[in-house]
Amino acid sequence: MTDKRIVLTTCGSEEEAEKIAQYLVENRLAACVNIIPQMKSIYRWQGKVDLASEHLLIIKTRTDKLAQVQVALRTLHSYGLPEFIALAIDDGSTPYLDWIDDNVK
């Protein structure tokens, strides 16, 4: 197990996704954020089933930055309840994991 994490969140627009990704990388809370555009999400919200077009953000960070990433998402996000799911990176190439360390401060 490493101290590296993948955080998943979704956004309703490309502009919002880019704004959040830019903030996280510029502030060294993430080494990289991938934006996967135009996915469909079907979910239950406030008692009904909805369908939305969303953009998935895949955020590469470290465990010690998770709280700050979560605060940034709550602050910058337009959703009242933004997705915040952190997945452990059990293993990976040492040079890539070192690169995450070098770029998350």
C-alpha positions in Angstrom: 0.0 0.0 0.0 1.2 3.5 -0.8 0.2 6.9 0.5 -1.1 7.8 -3.0 -4.8 8.2 -3.7 -7.2 8.5 -6.6 -10.1 10.8 -5.9 -13.2 10.7 -8.1 -15.7 13.4 -8.5 -18.1 14.5 -11.2 -19.0 17.9 -12.6 -22.0 19.1 -14.6 -20.0 21.2 -17.1 -16.6 21.1 -18.8 -15.8 24.6 -17.5 -16.4 23.6 -13.9 -14.3 20.5 -14.3 -11.4 22.5 -15.8 -11.7 25.2 -13.1 -11.5 22.5 -10.3 -8.7 20.6 -12.0 -6.7 23.8 -12.6 -7.1 24.9 -8.9 -6.0 21.5 -7.6 -2.9 21.2 -9.7 -1.9 24.9 -9.4 -2.2 24.6 -5.6 -0.2 21.4 -5.5 -3.1 19.4 -4.0 -3.0 17.1 -7.0 -0.2 16.1 -9.4 -2.6 15.5 -12.2 -6.4 15.6 -12.9 -7.8 13.7 -15.8 -11.2 14.9 -17.2 -13.4 12.4 -18.9 -16.1 14.3 -20.8 -19.7 13.6 -21.6 -20.5 10.5 -19.5 -24.0 9.7 -18.5 -24.9 9.3 -14.9 -28.1 7.8 -13.6 -28.6 8.4 -9.9 -31.2 8.8 -7.2 -31.5 12.3 -5.8 -34.1 13.8 -3.5 -36.4 10.8 -4.0 -36.4 10.5 -7.7 -34.2 9.0 -10.4 -32.3 11.5 -12.6 -30.2 11.2 -15.7 -27.4 13.8 -16.3 -24.5 14.4 -18.6 -21.4 14.8 -16.4 -17.6 15.0 -16.6 -15.6 12.6 -14.4 -12.5 14.0 -12.7 -9.7 11.5 -11.8 -7.5 13.2 -9.3 -4.0 11.9 -8.3 -3.0 13.0 -4.9 -1.6 11.8 -1.5 -3.4 10.7 1.7 -2.2 13.8 3.6 -3.9 16.1 1.1 -7.4 14.4 1.0 -8.9 16.8 3.5 -7.7 19.8 1.6 -9.0 18.3 -1.7 -12.4 17.7 -0.1 -12.6 21.3 1.1 -11.6 22.6 -2.3 -14.3 20.5 -3.9 -17.0 21.7 -1.5 -15.9 25.3 -2.1 -15.5 25.3 -5.8 -18.2 22.8 -6.8 -21.7 23.8 -7.9 -23.3 20.6 -6.5 -24.8 20.8 -3.0 -23.3 17.3 -2.4 -20.2 16.8 -4.7 -18.9 13.3 -5.1 -15.8 12.6 -3.1 -14.5 9.0 -3.3 -10.9 8.3 -2.4 -9.4 5.0 -3.6 -6.1 3.7 -2.3 -3.3 3.1 -4.8 -1.9 -0.2 -3.6 1.0 -0.3 -6.1 2.3 1.4 -9.2 5.5 2.3 -11.0 8.0 3.8 -8.6 8.9 6.7 -11.0 5.2 7.6 -11.4 4.5 7.5 -7.7 7.6 9.6 -7.1 6.4 12.1 -9.7 3.1 12.4 -7.7 5.2 13.1 -4.6 7.3 15.7 -6.4 4.2 17.6 -7.6 2.0 17.4 -4.5 3.3 19.6 -1.7 
